[in-house]
Amino acid sequence: MDKYEQYMQDTFSQDPNEQWLKCVDWCKQMQKEFPELRLVKGCVYSHQNLDNISSRYPKQYPHAWLETAEGKKIDPTVLQFSLLGKLIYDEWETPPETRPCNGCGQYHWKKGSIVCGECEWSDD
């Protein structure tokens, strides 16, 4: 176990439910301890995700993680995606505008309504 893994284990909850929506905050907290790490914003997805069955393209989840100078990904909230299978990280050069849905709380690409249109709170 390297120093980053040890810090994450000692500092952050390993409960996937408690990691939800904490990626940026926990990454910034780790950067204070390890300033050599670079904050990366993008999305994660997995071809093994069962949500992809009804779609031609893999469902993507806005996310943030850290990287070392050598390109190793350090992700303090990776367990929130534990059911997706092997993750693919995709960095955004210019992050698109996202916002949390007022119904389900998940982050989605910004739309005009206050709910995402994909959850039980949507009228669609």
N, C-alpha and C positions, 0 to 999 in steps of 0.2 A: 504494500500500500504506500503510495507516494504522499508527499506533504499535503497536496490538494485534497486527495481522497480522505486523508485523516482529518483534515479541517472540516470537511463537509459532514463526515460522520459524527464528529464531536460537537458541531455547531448547529446543524439543521436537522429538523425532523425527517425521519426516513419513512413517514406515513405519506403515501401518495396523495391522500385527500388534503393533507395540510400543506402540500407543495403547490396546489392549484393557485394560479395567478400570482405567484411569488417570484417568478424567474428574474425579472429585472431587479427587484429589491435585493434578493439574495446574491445575485451576481455583483451588484454594486458593493454590498457588504464584503464579499470576498475580495474585490479589487482593493479595498482599503487595507486589507491584510497582505495581499499579494499584488502590488501595483504593476508587476510585469505582465499580468494577464490583460488581454484586450476584450472588451465587451463587444459581443456580436449580436445583431438583431436580424432575424429572418424567420424562417418557418421550419417545422419538422414534419415529416410524413413517413409513411411506411407502406410498402406494397402489400404487406401482410394484414393491414388494417381491415377488419370486416366491414367497416362503413363504406369501403370502396366498392362493394359488390354491386351497388345500384348506380355506380358512376363510372364513366370512362376514364376519369383522372383521379389520382389519389387525393384524398381529403388532406388539406394542409392546415396546420395549426400555428398561428403566430407564436414566436418563442424568442427567448434570449439565452445566451450561454457565453462562456468565456473560452478564450483560446490562448495557448502558449505561443511563444515566438516560433516554435517548431510546427505549429498547426494542430497540436493535440487539443481536443475539445474537452472542456471542463464544464460539466452541467450539474449544478447543485439541485435542480428540480427535475431531473430525468425520470424519476420514478412516477411522476404524474402521467407519463405516457407508457407505463409498463405493459399495458394490455395491447399496445399497437404492434409489437414485434420489433424487429431491427429498424432503428430510426435512420432516416436520411436527413442531414442538416443542409439547409439551403440559405446562404446569407443573402440579404437584400442590400444592394448598393444604396438605394434610396428606399427606406421602408415605406410601404403604402400606409395610408391612414386607416387605422383600425379603431374600434370602440367596443366596449362591452355591451352586450344585449341587456336591456332592462328586464327581460323575461327570464332568460336562462343564465346570464352572467358570463357566458363564453364570449371570447373576442372574435369578431367577424370583420370582414371588410366593411368599411363605412357605407351605409345605405341611408336612405332618407327617413325611414321609420325608426321608432324607438325600440322595436323588437327585431330580431334577426330574420324572421320569416321561416325559420327552420325548427323552432321549438314549440312546445305546447301552448305558449302564451301568444303565439301568432294567430291572426285571423285568416291568414292565407290558406 
